């Protein structure tokens, strides 16, 4: 009998070990960890906050109902549950500590979020932001479908030995709140789990809960929001295109203005250059005309003066002009001596080097010439009588004795040179006579 009872206990233990091993190892057992439950609660709590922001948006005018199973609300009071069998009680006891921690964390998070009053979309947000918040909430809700499916399966599962629920009482309430919140959000946001285990976010499917009045209302509302969001998007694009066109037009206008200003500046500079050129040309013409007038006047005066000298180009004419020089310097013997000596030296150089032009050219404004010879009557006239004429060489007025071309006209050159030698002879005689006097 003892042996049979021991065998029975071993069979029970083996069976329990096999069941537990199957629960842990088999994927179909849908084991859900406490961490996954806390994560799902936090995700749904955040979705509740997002939905609250959407539901209170002033653009919806209260068309979405408040959540009846929001995780932001405190859990309803529960009556004392009877104790569960040992295995379920141990599981409930192990989950209760997590429940308490999670509940306290949830309440703390709820209080903080109530203080912040954070909404996904503000009351003043456009339909684009509202539509984006709804779309993101749907995507987050869809991501929770696998976890809620496992919660639902695990909630209906029982221990194969004791036939007790897998979850303890407190954990069952938490899972039920999670599933109720998920289903309510899925019904409003039009996220429905299909029989094949897939998720459906298209609100035009044929499930019966999409055919009720509330579903149609929500579908129409979300369609309106999406349509207005698209309208806002199109309008924003048009405004952006218009702004870009205006900005481009402004850039083109500024560029054209800069080009016009540059052309105007260039034209102003060109006109200024032309005006300066015209003024310079006019000043050059005036200077040229003034020089020409002076030259003409001087030329006329020179012609008149040369015409007044008698017997030019003859020895007699030289003799007469020497007599006039003596008369002019009669009262200043020293000046007379200087004038005669300067003339004698000049003609000595010319006769010694008749080919050298520098000896046959005398500047009319030469100070020493004017002081020694030119200031006396008969001084410059001696030069005229000996073959000098007024001329302008290299733009310099001077007295110039032009040498005839020896190769072309030998007789003219001989007469020219004979007159120079005769003038020198007369000057040497006058100098010698002045010394005896």
Legacy VTK file of the C-alpha trace (Angstrom):
# vtk DataFile Version 3.0
C-alpha trace
ASCII
DATASET POLYDATA
POINTS 437 float
0.000 0.000 0.000
2.836 2.359 0.829
4.491 1.397 -2.385
1.322 2.163 -4.411
0.838 5.570 -2.710
4.444 6.478 -3.400
4.019 5.485 -7.055
0.882 7.645 -7.301
2.730 10.671 -5.882
5.560 10.140 -8.351
3.075 9.975 -11.222
1.407 13.217 -10.072
4.788 14.958 -9.800
5.848 13.667 -13.194
2.563 14.806 -14.729
2.869 18.257 -13.120
6.473 18.555 -14.293
5.423 17.574 -17.785
2.602 20.152 -17.824
4.853 22.898 -16.491
7.502 21.929 -19.000
4.910 22.085 -21.778
3.695 25.502 -20.597
7.210 26.885 -20.573
8.466 25.301 -23.780
5.415 25.197 -26.065
4.768 28.369 -28.078
1.035 27.620 -28.058
0.897 28.122 -24.278
0.987 31.931 -24.807
3.035 32.638 -21.688
2.951 36.380 -20.863
5.540 37.867 -18.553
4.837 40.490 -15.960
7.221 42.890 -17.729
5.168 42.600 -20.922
2.004 43.401 -19.004
3.593 46.510 -17.489
4.873 47.596 -20.894
1.442 47.105 -22.450
-0.185 49.096 -19.637
2.263 51.954 -20.137
1.726 51.908 -23.913
-2.072 51.956 -23.494
-1.827 54.645 -20.846
0.133 56.789 -23.289
-2.447 56.040 -25.999
-5.174 57.139 -23.587
-3.382 60.444 -23.122
-3.036 60.814 -26.886
-6.703 59.985 -27.394
-7.687 62.476 -24.695
-5.807 65.149 -26.623
-7.580 64.147 -29.822
-11.011 63.861 -28.189
-10.762 67.313 -26.543
-9.531 69.020 -29.694
-11.822 71.951 -30.417
-11.966 71.116 -34.101
-13.888 67.911 -33.351
-16.575 69.720 -31.334
-16.970 66.757 -28.958
-17.783 64.269 -31.721
-15.566 61.578 -30.155
-16.753 60.089 -26.851
-14.543 60.020 -23.763
-13.024 56.662 -22.918
-15.033 54.545 -20.489
-12.122 52.200 -19.845
-9.251 54.656 -19.859
-6.179 53.559 -17.950
-5.824 57.169 -16.834
-8.824 56.623 -14.571
-8.409 54.908 -11.200
-9.504 51.238 -11.205
-13.024 50.558 -9.843
-13.215 49.261 -6.256
-13.276 45.457 -6.024
-14.727 43.168 -3.394
-12.561 40.737 -1.462
-11.811 37.779 -3.728
-11.812 34.213 -2.306
-8.440 32.547 -2.131
-7.384 30.642 -5.227
-5.778 27.219 -5.299
-2.151 27.003 -4.302
-0.595 27.281 -7.742
-2.863 30.140 -8.868
-2.422 31.778 -5.459
1.340 31.593 -5.781
1.149 33.114 -9.273
-1.203 35.844 -8.011
1.097 36.503 -5.074
4.091 36.751 -7.363
2.223 39.094 -9.708
0.680 41.187 -6.952
3.944 42.846 -6.038
4.341 43.773 -9.666
0.712 44.921 -9.756
1.232 47.195 -6.819
4.431 48.620 -8.233
2.852 49.107 -11.622
-0.262 50.626 -10.149
1.752 53.052 -8.067
3.899 53.892 -11.075
0.790 54.335 -13.206
-0.805 56.651 -10.638
2.393 58.665 -10.407
2.591 58.909 -14.196
-1.078 59.833 -14.345
-0.623 62.619 -11.799
2.402 63.994 -13.611
0.587 63.983 -16.912
-2.461 65.625 -15.375
-0.211 68.354 -14.020
1.450 68.808 -17.396
-1.878 68.507 -19.228
0.043 67.310 -22.268
-1.962 66.634 -25.415
-0.754 65.163 -28.649
-2.499 67.929 -30.555
-3.417 71.288 -29.114
-6.844 72.830 -29.538
-5.376 75.207 -32.032
-3.613 72.487 -34.071
-4.581 72.229 -37.741
-6.258 69.184 -39.213
-2.910 67.968 -40.510
-1.577 67.564 -36.967
-4.865 66.041 -35.832
-4.813 63.514 -38.670
-1.174 62.686 -37.933
-2.013 62.079 -34.256
-4.891 59.748 -35.211
-2.718 57.847 -37.671
0.100 57.443 -35.157
-2.364 56.318 -32.470
-3.717 53.665 -34.844
-0.216 52.454 -35.645
0.649 52.202 -31.953
-2.602 50.406 -31.259
-1.913 47.921 -34.056
1.510 47.217 -32.560
-0.233 46.092 -29.341
-2.483 43.515 -31.049
-0.099 40.518 -30.611
0.337 41.225 -26.889
-3.396 41.648 -26.254
-4.054 38.430 -28.183
-1.717 36.582 -25.845
-3.358 38.260 -22.808
-6.795 37.170 -23.998
-5.656 33.579 -24.575
-3.842 33.429 -21.270
-6.828 34.927 -19.437
-9.048 32.059 -20.625
-6.411 29.413 -19.879
-6.557 27.186 -16.770
-4.134 24.972 -14.930
-4.304 21.449 -16.428
-4.102 19.870 -12.971
-6.097 22.171 -10.685
-8.299 23.663 -13.434
-7.697 27.034 -11.731
-7.223 30.242 -13.812
-3.661 31.002 -14.779
-3.901 34.554 -13.489
-4.577 35.577 -9.928
-7.553 37.806 -9.153
-5.619 41.079 -9.143
-3.754 40.212 -12.302
-7.028 39.167 -13.946
-8.457 42.615 -13.192
-5.395 44.284 -14.646
-5.527 42.176 -17.801
-9.275 42.774 -18.150
-8.737 46.547 -17.847
-6.014 46.352 -20.493
-8.222 44.381 -22.860
-11.258 46.612 -22.238
-9.200 49.733 -22.891
-7.640 48.198 -25.996
-11.004 47.105 -27.412
-12.590 50.496 -26.764
-9.721 52.319 -28.428
-9.812 49.822 -31.314
-13.577 50.315 -31.746
-13.252 54.117 -31.844
-10.031 54.315 -33.855
-11.286 51.570 -36.214
-8.537 49.029 -35.455
-10.082 45.531 -35.543
-8.448 42.131 -35.123
-9.425 39.765 -37.948
-10.285 36.096 -37.395
-7.030 35.029 -39.048
-5.080 36.983 -36.424
-4.194 39.969 -38.643
-5.008 43.569 -37.853
-7.273 45.769 -39.903
-7.221 49.568 -39.843
-9.363 50.100 -42.913
-12.681 51.324 -41.590
-14.550 50.113 -44.700
-14.223 46.392 -43.867
-17.285 44.174 -43.557
-17.134 43.304 -39.831
-20.374 43.888 -38.057
-18.914 46.258 -35.464
-18.007 48.535 -38.348
-21.553 48.642 -39.557
-23.079 50.149 -36.433
-24.047 53.761 -36.200
-21.098 54.728 -34.017
-18.698 53.061 -36.437
-20.175 54.940 -39.360
-19.997 58.145 -37.357
-16.345 57.565 -36.536
-15.570 56.547 -40.111
-17.172 59.696 -41.474
-15.432 61.802 -38.872
-11.989 60.366 -39.635
-12.661 60.642 -43.359
-13.530 64.296 -42.862
-10.388 64.883 -40.820
-8.242 63.123 -43.428
-9.931 65.076 -46.226
-9.395 68.380 -44.447
-5.814 67.399 -43.612
-5.248 66.673 -47.294
-6.837 70.011 -48.128
-4.528 71.713 -45.647
-1.587 69.842 -47.124
-2.556 70.915 -50.644
-3.143 74.451 -49.486
0.216 74.481 -47.681
1.884 73.225 -50.844
0.157 75.910 -52.891
1.180 78.532 -50.372
4.717 77.186 -50.383
4.778 77.243 -54.175
3.322 80.742 -54.143
5.901 81.815 -51.564
8.657 80.283 -53.676
7.324 82.013 -56.775
7.103 85.300 -54.898
10.591 84.806 -53.497
11.903 83.987 -56.969
10.079 86.998 -58.391
11.593 89.159 -55.663
15.041 87.759 -56.406
14.495 88.386 -60.114
13.298 91.910 -59.364
16.312 92.595 -57.179
18.648 91.131 -59.785
17.013 93.217 -62.523
17.206 96.288 -60.293
20.884 95.587 -59.663
21.476 95.195 -63.411
19.583 98.421 -64.133
21.549 100.238 -61.464
24.803 98.853 -62.844
23.846 99.943 -66.365
22.808 103.365 -65.079
26.107 103.656 -63.196
28.022 102.632 -66.300
26.083 105.127 -68.402
26.733 107.860 -65.829
30.438 107.065 -65.828
30.477 106.973 -69.633
28.738 110.329 -69.852
31.163 111.740 -67.273
34.099 110.429 -69.303
32.638 111.918 -72.487
32.086 115.242 -70.751
35.640 115.189 -69.385
36.943 114.298 -72.847
34.953 117.136 -74.407
36.279 119.575 -71.810
39.835 118.359 -72.387
39.403 118.669 -76.153
37.954 122.116 -75.768
40.795 123.173 -73.480
43.338 121.798 -75.961
41.644 123.665 -78.788
41.631 126.828 -76.729
45.305 126.460 -75.874
46.120 125.680 -79.484
44.110 128.650 -80.693
45.803 130.857 -78.116
49.235 129.654 -79.215
48.255 130.104 -82.825
47.060 133.616 -82.107
50.304 134.417 -80.321
52.268 132.844 -83.137
50.353 134.785 -85.753
50.798 138.006 -83.862
54.491 137.308 -83.374
54.868 136.295 -87.000
53.151 139.475 -88.120
55.327 141.530 -85.772
58.417 139.702 -86.999
57.479 140.349 -90.610
56.929 143.988 -89.875
60.163 144.215 -87.963
62.154 142.343 -90.605
60.650 144.570 -93.254
61.798 147.620 -91.304
65.445 146.540 -91.539
66.924 148.002 -94.780
69.490 146.316 -96.998
69.114 142.886 -95.489
71.667 140.324 -96.642
74.268 142.877 -97.671
77.470 144.195 -96.190
76.093 147.743 -96.431
73.095 146.711 -94.370
75.413 145.240 -91.707
77.453 148.445 -91.655
74.331 150.604 -91.166
73.062 148.443 -88.255
76.486 148.620 -86.572
76.276 152.384 -86.785
72.809 152.254 -85.175
74.225 150.070 -82.358
77.035 152.560 -81.745
74.534 155.385 -81.527
72.318 153.430 -79.080
75.267 152.657 -76.788
77.002 156.025 -77.175
76.382 156.923 -73.535
77.393 153.468 -72.210
80.794 152.561 -73.565
80.999 149.409 -71.481
77.702 148.096 -72.856
78.864 148.953 -76.348
82.097 147.014 -75.859
80.162 144.023 -74.494
77.676 144.051 -77.378
80.374 144.266 -80.054
82.472 141.569 -78.363
79.460 139.230 -78.081
78.600 139.705 -81.776
82.222 139.162 -82.790
82.392 135.914 -80.753
79.123 134.693 -82.261
80.256 135.212 -85.856
83.710 133.761 -85.105
82.033 130.473 -84.055
79.780 130.428 -87.116
82.625 131.095 -89.511
84.799 128.480 -87.826
82.019 125.859 -87.898
79.350 126.841 -90.438
77.928 123.304 -90.448
76.986 123.367 -86.739
73.406 124.437 -86.263
73.758 125.297 -82.551
76.042 128.249 -83.465
73.530 129.535 -86.021
70.513 129.372 -83.674
69.943 131.902 -80.876
66.971 131.709 -78.537
65.052 134.937 -78.562
64.272 134.658 -74.869
67.896 134.015 -73.922
68.617 136.321 -71.011
72.326 136.864 -71.761
71.613 137.597 -75.433
68.961 140.103 -74.436
71.240 141.678 -71.823
74.294 141.947 -74.086
72.811 142.494 -77.573
69.055 142.294 -77.944
68.081 145.270 -75.744
69.944 147.764 -77.919
68.709 149.228 -81.183
70.796 147.754 -83.962
71.812 144.680 -81.950
69.312 142.181 -83.341
69.221 144.163 -86.583
72.891 143.293 -87.218
71.792 139.653 -87.219
68.975 140.393 -89.687
71.371 142.249 -92.017
73.871 139.331 -91.828
71.295 136.686 -92.906
69.425 135.716 -89.652
65.637 135.478 -89.665
62.979 134.961 -86.952
62.013 131.246 -86.759
60.595 128.579 -84.458
62.684 125.461 -84.053
61.410 122.668 -81.811
58.607 124.999 -80.634
61.238 127.526 -79.444
61.259 131.042 -80.945
64.772 131.896 -82.061
67.003 133.826 -84.493
68.165 131.383 -87.128
70.696 131.639 -89.917
69.811 128.988 -92.479
72.691 127.421 -94.392
72.058 126.908 -98.130
72.530 123.422 -99.496
76.127 123.260 -100.622
75.547 120.352 -102.973
72.529 121.923 -104.636
73.528 125.633 -104.894
77.221 126.328 -104.425
76.916 129.965 -105.413
74.213 130.645 -102.848
76.265 128.963 -100.181
79.386 130.958 -101.142
77.436 134.246 -101.010
75.975 133.271 -97.632
79.388 132.416 -96.192
81.042 135.522 -97.671
78.473 137.721 -95.941
79.229 136.007 -92.626
82.961 136.568 -93.040
82.404 140.192 -94.010
80.247 140.745 -90.948
82.980 139.238 -88.752
85.547 141.540 -90.367
83.399 144.613 -89.719
82.907 143.577 -86.094
86.643 143.142 -85.579
87.193 146.578 -87.055
84.543 148.120 -84.796
86.068 146.424 -81.786
89.537 147.691 -82.635
88.204 151.184 -83.302
86.390 151.223 -79.996
89.616 150.390 -78.201
91.512 153.297 -79.837
88.731 155.670 -78.967
LINES 1 438
437 0 1 2 3 4 5 6 7 8 9 10 11 12 13 14 15 16 17 18 19 20 21 22 23 24 25 26 27 28 29 30 31 32 33 34 35 36 37 38 39 40 41 42 43 44 45 46 47 48 49 50 51 52 53 54 55 56 57 58 59 60 61 62 63 64 65 66 67 68 69 70 71 72 73 74 75 76 77 78 79 80 81 82 83 84 85 86 87 88 89 90 91 92 93 94 95 96 97 98 99 100 101 102 103 104 105 106 107 108 109 110 111 112 113 114 115 116 117 118 119 120 121 122 123 124 125 126 127 128 129 130 131 132 133 134 135 136 137 138 139 140 141 142 143 144 145 146 147 148 149 150 151 152 153 154 155 156 157 158 159 160 161 162 163 164 165 166 167 168 169 170 171 172 173 174 175 176 177 178 179 180 181 182 183 184 185 186 187 188 189 190 191 192 193 194 195 196 197 198 199 200 201 202 203 204 205 206 207 208 209 210 211 212 213 214 215 216 217 218 219 220 221 222 223 224 225 226 227 228 229 230 231 232 233 234 235 236 237 238 239 240 241 242 243 244 245 246 247 248 249 250 251 252 253 254 255 256 257 258 259 260 261 262 263 264 265 266 267 268 269 270 271 272 273 274 275 276 277 278 279 280 281 282 283 284 285 286 287 288 289 290 291 292 293 294 295 296 297 298 299 300 301 302 303 304 305 306 307 308 309 310 311 312 313 314 315 316 317 318 319 320 321 322 323 324 325 326 327 328 329 330 331 332 333 334 335 336 337 338 339 340 341 342 343 344 345 346 347 348 349 350 351 352 353 354 355 356 357 358 359 360 361 362 363 364 365 366 367 368 369 370 371 372 373 374 375 376 377 378 379 380 381 382 383 384 385 386 387 388 389 390 391 392 393 394 395 396 397 398 399 400 401 402 403 404 405 406 407 408 409 410 411 412 413 414 415 416 417 418 419 420 421 422 423 424 425 426 427 428 429 430 431 432 433 434 435 436
